[in-house]
């Protein structure tokens, strides 16, 4: 079960200030310690699910936001895994959704392979649905989804998330790979902008 964050008040950072090492972003909505613990748990769950497969798991990481999560998740696995990357964007330079763009898809064959899509946050579901449609056409043996964050309040299409880190309220979040206008990915925890 994902950890569910519901009633904590929003903790804000000043989004108009460029990040610098001495800048204090405030209190984390989800601390780096909680994230690390949850990612290790997800790694164990995923390793158990795929323990009997004959070929390495193919982790398909959705760029750019999921890279930090994927790196930690990969290190938490006890099974062999390969990395592939998909570049997709559904946000412009701010908090308002933009048009979905799929700029890069997987290079290698996926026929008969077990595939785990790794996403930072599932909002509307449009991004992962578009990617999953393309991946299914490549005939994998199985296709599952791991997401660090699930924000169900924004869901526009049905999405099955097999491995969820945290369910969060309807807030725009940054840190641990998630950005605002390309900034704040380096923050060790998850912070609310609003």
Helices and strands as residue ranges (DSSP letters): E 3-4, H 32-49, E 57-63, H 67-76, E 81-91, E 97-104, E 114-122, H 126-136, E 142-150, G 152-154, E 163-167, E 173-174, E 191-192
